[in-house]
Amino acid sequence: MFKDLDFLHRQHRAAKKRSDFAGKRIGIYSGTFNPVHAGHIAFAVQALSEANLDQVVFLPERQPRHKTGVEHFGHRVAMLNKAVKPHPALAVLELVDKNFTVHRTLPQLKTLFHGATLVMLMGSDTAQYVPSWPYAKDLLKSTELVVGVRSTHQSDEIERVIRGWTVQPARLHVLKSFAPDVSSSDIRQALRTNGSAKGLLASVRKYARREWLYASTENL
């Protein structure tokens, strides 16, 4: 697992000597993960195969944009670490950035994974807004995209939209998600009511119960 930025810089310096990342294909999966669920894990595992990746690194955001009431970053990271533990090719990366930005975060990733091809993973609900991101051209020109199609979209629709962008990604992979209708909001509701929801991981349920996350006072 990746621990902190200082650790990563030390790892990076050693990796440059060994060229550990040279020729590697590293998937970067940024998001809120509030909490992580089976859909996230399934998409990452699917991307490993479909996009020929050597590793997928989850990059949780400390302060996601346009979202309120998000669980503490430390708890979300802890749940991610438990969720990826059974999968050797999945890892969790903690950066000091509040959220992912092309201008600030992408250069850090290129430095940390020196010599690797970076491949950005995202859902179709996020992908459609990429051209409006600041410095989006820099992202698209230098990275590949893996887009997981959500239940509200169609694969051909998403591919058509992306092919219409002024700047095209270095390479595009559009995947029909194995779990297109799993949502974190449903998971949170299930945890509040001690109920069940599609995609709720056993490790997340156990951790959330122990730490009283997403709990409702109505169930006390």
N, C-alpha and C positions, 0 to 999 in steps of 0.2 A: 504494500500500500504506500501511497505517497503521503507524507506527513505534513510538511510545511515548506515554505519557499526556500529557507536556508538549506534544508535537507536537499531540495531539488537542485539548487545551485551546486552543492557539493557533488551530487549525483551527476549533474550535467558536466562538470569539469572532468570527472573520472570517465564519463561516457565518451567525451570528445577524444580522450587518449585511446580508448578502446574502439571507437567508432561504433558503439552499441546501436545507435539509431540509424546509421547509414543504410539506406535502402529499405528501411522499415516503413510500414504504412500504419499510422497511428490515428485512430478515430477519437475525436473530441466531442463529447456529448454534454453540452452545457444546459442547465435548466434549474428549476426551483426544487424539484423532487420533494414535494411537500404532501405526503411522503413518497418515497420511491415505491413503485409497484411492479407487478409481474410484466406489465406492458413495457415498461422501461427496460427491464432486463431482457425480455424476449427480443425487443428491437435491437439492442446492443449485440446479442448473440447472433441474430439474423444478419446484422451488418458485417460481423466478423467473416461470415461465409460469403455473402453476396458481393461484398466490396473487397474481398481478399485482404482483410486487415490483420495485422499482427497483434493488435491490442486496441481495446476501447477504454478511454479514460473518461470517467464521469467528472464533470466540473460544476459542482453546485454553486449557485450564486448566493452571496451573503445577504444582499438586499435587492431582490428582484424588482424590476421596474413594474409600475402600475399594479402592484399586488400588496394588499395589506393583510395583517393578521397571520403572516407566515410564521411557522414554527421556528424556534431558535436554530441558527446555523449549526451549532454543535450537535444538536439532536438529529438534524437531517443528515449530517455527515456520518454520525454513528449508525443510523439505519442503512445508509448506503453501504458502509463498510461491511455490515452483516449480510446485506443482500448480494454483494459481489463475491463474498468469501468462497462459495462453491465453484466459482468460475475463474480459473487461473489467468485467463486472457482479459479479464475486466479489472479495473483499478479505479481509485478515487484520488483526485487531485484537489488540494486546497490552495487557493491563491489569496493574496491580500485584497485584490480588487473587489469592490462591492458587487459588481455585476460584469458580465462579459461585454467588452467593447472591442471593436476591430482595431482602433487606434492604439489602445493600451495593452489589451490582453493578447492579441494575436502575436505581436513581437515577442512577448514573454514565452509563448508556446513554441515559437520557432527557435528560440534560444535553448529552451529546456530540452526540446526534441530535435536537436541539431542534426541535420542530414536526413530526417524523416520526411515522408510525404504526409501532410496533415489532411485529414478528411473530417469534415464537420457533419455531425449527425443532428437531425432535427425532425420534428413532426411537421406534417403538411400545414397545420394551423399556424406554425411559426414561419415556415419557409416562404409563404406568400408575401410576407412583409420584409424580407431581406433587402430588396432594392431600396427601401426607404431608410435603411440603417446608415448612420454616418460612416463614411469610408467603405461602403459596401463593395465598391469596385476593387479595392485592395484585397478584400476577402475572397471575392469570386475569382479573381485572376490567379490567386496563389494557392487555393485549396479546392478540394473536391467536395461535393455535397452528397450525402445520403439522406434521402427524405422518406420517412415512414408515413404512409397514407392513413389518415384517420378515417373514422366511419362516416364523417360528414363530407368526405371528398371521394373522388374517383381518380385512379392512377393516371388515366389519359388526360383528365382535366388538369391535374397538377403539372404533368410533364409539358402540356401545351402552354400553360401559364409561364413556366420557367423558361421554355424555349423562346418565349416572347420578350424576355428581358433584354435590355440594351447590352449588358455585359453578361456573358455566359460563364458559369463555373468551369474550372479547369476540366472537370468531369462530373457527370451526374448519374446517380443511382436512385431510382424511384422504386421503393419496395412496398408491396402490399403487406401491411402489418399483420403479424400473427394475432395481435390483441388490439384491434383498432378502436374498440369502444370502452376500454378500461380507462377510468379517470381517477385522478387524485381526489377530486371533490367527493366522489362516491365512497372512496376509501375513508376519507375523513368523517363522513357521515356515519359510516358503519362503525368506526371506532368510537364516535360520540355516543352511539346508541347500543354499543356492545352487540352489533348485528353482523351481518356478513355482506361481502361485496366481491364481485368478480375482480380477480387480480390482487387481492389483499394477501401479502406475503406473511407466512407464519412468523418469521423473524421480526417483521414490522409490528404485527399485533402484539407479540410478546414484549417487545421493547416499549411500545406505546403504553401498554398497560402498566408496566413497571414504573415508567416515568410520568404517568398521568398526562399523556399528550392527547390533545384533541378531545379531552373528556368534557362531558356535560354535567353540570351540577344536578340535573334532573335525575341522573342515574345513581346519585350518591345515597 
